[in-house]
Amino acid sequence: MAKLEAGSYSAFAGGNASNNGTAIEQQWYPPLDHCTTTLGCIGPYEALYNALDDLIIRLQNSTTSDLAQTAIFAKLGTNASGKTYTTKGFLLYLTSNRPTFYNGFLSTYCYSALEPIADPNALCNKLPTPLIKTVEDFLTKDPTGKDADAITGTPSTPLLVFFSPQMMLGANSTGYNNLGKNLGNEGIIFHEALHGFTGQSDFTILDELGLNSLQYASCSISVRIQKKVLLLSTPKIDPTIASPCSTGD
């Protein structure tokens, strides 16, 4: 998978921190495109949410749940209450509040509000847009963001992910294989949801999984999830990966 980034996010009622009406909300949270050309076609929205729903079903299988617990959650330490992370808790996180997926290429949301800093929203989204670095700026202009698959709220409830359309489409729209329910999409969603669920950064998760963060790219988290959990799940998962990782575990 290509590089993934994660930061921090404070959830807002209605998805609008300023309560300035729908104009701001639409600019901050632009929806993923739906496919409208033919009956039964698939676009980024359908593909990603199909992948999410299939991932949830897979993790509800006891064998897959045990694989995820052993390979991933048992290694992530404890939460703020001192309790260990579990697949059960992760499933509750994904199902209690429907995750929110948006088009990062069109978002004017302040990028710094997605970074793990104290009170990131104190000024960030109160400044005029020209004075802030937006999610769109990061994904289109920043050299570290042009290859990113997603930027995720860390933590966020519900899960907040700004996706890069390049992650979904790939070179030949391979992200749409099997209606989006495939190894690449589900590995990325699992990875991004870990940030929202635990509040941990890529560097922390890499090290906890035994992947030296100085040697492995953040997408190696997705590769670990794919190899140790999803490829061993039932029924057999579509092996398509639209955004391959240049380094893996």
N, C-alpha and C positions, 0 to 999 in steps of 0.2 A: 504494500500500500504506500501511497505517497505520504509525505509528512503530514501529521495531524497536530494541531495546536489546541491547548485548553487554557482557560483562565477562570476567573471568578465571576459570579453573577448573583444579584439579589432579585428574586422574583417579584414582579409588580402585579397588583390587581389589574386584571384586564389587559396585561401586557403593555401598559402605558404609564411610565413613571411620572410623567409631567401632568397627566390628566388633561392634556390639551386637545383631546378629541381624536378622531380616527385618522386624521392626516398624518400626525406624528407616528401613530401606531403602524400605519401602513408603510411609512418610510423606514422605521426601525425593524419591522417584522414583515418583510415582503414574502408572500406565500410562494412555495414551490409551484412550478407550472403543472397544471393538469393536462392530460391529453384530451383533446376535444375533436380530433379529426375524424375518427371512426368509432363505432360502437365497440367497446371492449379493448380499445387501445390503451397504452400505458405511457405515462410521463414520469418525471422525477417524483412527484407527490405520491402517485400510486406505487411506484417501485419501492420507495423508502418505507412507506407505511406497511406495504405487504411484507417487506423484509423484517420490520419490527414485529409484526404479529406472528410471523413464522418463528422468529427467535424466541418469543415468549412461549409459544407452544412447545418448542424443543426443550426449553429449560424447565418446563413443567413435567417432563418425563423424568422419572426418578433416577434412571441411569445417567442421563445427561446432567441432571442436577448434581449428582455426586461427582461427576467429572469436573464440573465447573467449581465445585467446592474445593476439591483437592488441588486442582491445577491453578486456580485463580484466587478465590476468596480467602482460603485458609492462609494465604501468603500476604494478605494486605493489612495485617495488623488489626488494630481496634479503632472504633469510632470514638467520638468525644465522650461518650458515656462509658468507655472501657469495654464495650461489647464487641465480639468478633463479627466480621462481616460474613454473611451467609448468602447462598443462592436464594433462599426463601425471602430474605430481606430485599434482595435485588429485584426479585419478581414483584414484590409488593410495591416497590418504588416505581417500577415500570407500568403497573396496572392500576394503582390508586389514583394517579394523575397522568392523563394521556400526554406522552412526550410531545414537545413542540419543535417542529422542524421548519426552518426558513431558508430562503435563498440568500446566501451570503454575498453574492455578487451585486445585489441591489440594496443592501442594507446600509442605512446611515447611522446605525447604532454605534455608539462610541466604543472603539476597540479597547481602550484602556479600562473600561468598565468590565471587561472580560479577563482582566489580569488579577492575580492574587495580591491585591494591595488593600490597605485599610480604607474603608468607606469609599469605594471606587466611584460611587455615584454622587459624591458631594458636589462636584463641579462638572464632571464629565459630560453628562447629557443635558446640562443646563446652559452650556456654552453654545453659541451659534455654530451650525454645522461646519462652516469654513474653517473654524478654529480648532476642530478636533480631528483626530485620525479615526476614520470610520472602519467598520468591518469590510466594506467594499474596498477602501483604500488598502487595507492589509492584504486582501486576496488578489488585488489587481496590480498594485504598485510596489509593495514591499517585497524585496528579493526573498525573504524568509517565508513569505506567505503565498507566493504564486503557485507553489506545488502542494499547498495544503489541501486536505480533503474536507476539513471542517474546523470550526472554532466552537468550543463548548463551554457553557457555564459551569464553573467549578467552585462550589457546588451549585446546583439549581434544582428547584422543585416548582413545577414539573421540569423534567429534563429539557434544557434549551440548547439546540444545536443549529448553528448557521452552516449550511452545507455549501460547498463549491460544486456547481453543476458539472465541472470536469470530472469530479469523482464519480458521479452517476453515469455520465455518458461514455467515458472512455473513448478510445479511438473509433470503435464501431458500435456504440451504444450497447456494449456488453453488460453494462450495469442493469439492463432491462431483462437479461436472460432469466427464464423461469419466472416471469412477472416480477422480477426484482428479488425474489427469494433465492439468494445464492450466497456462496461462501464469502465473497468480497464485501457485499453490502452488510451482511449480518455480523461479520467480524468488526467492521468499522462502527456499527451502531452499538455493539457490545462494548467496544473500547471507549467510545464517547460517553456511554452511560456510566461507565466506571468513574469518570471524572465527576459527573453530576451526582452520583450516589455517594462517593467517598470524600469528595472535595480534594482529592490528591492530584498532583501534577504528573505529567508524563515521566519526569525524572524520578519521582518517588516510586511510582508504580513499576517502572523498569527495574529499579534496584531491588524492590521487594520481590519481584518475580525472578530474581537472579540474573537479570540482564543488565550488565554494567552500563549506566546511563552515559558514560564517557565513550563507550564503544558502539552502542546500539542506537539506531534511530527510533523515534517515538512510534513509528508504524510497526516496530517489532512487537509491540503489545498486541496489535491486531493479529500478527502472524502466530503468536503464542496461543491466542484464543482460538484461532482457526485450526491449528495443529492438535492442540491438546483437548479441545472441547467439541467444536463444530464438526470437524471431519469424522469424529467418532460417534456422533449423535445419530439417532434414527428418527424418521427414515433418512436414507442417505441424502446428503445435501448436494445441490447443484454446485460444482466446483469452480464456477466462473469467478474470476477476480479481475474487475475492471481497472483497478488502480494498484498495480503490483508494488510491493515494497522492495527497495533496492538492497536493504539489509534485513535479515530476519534471524530468529534464534535457531 
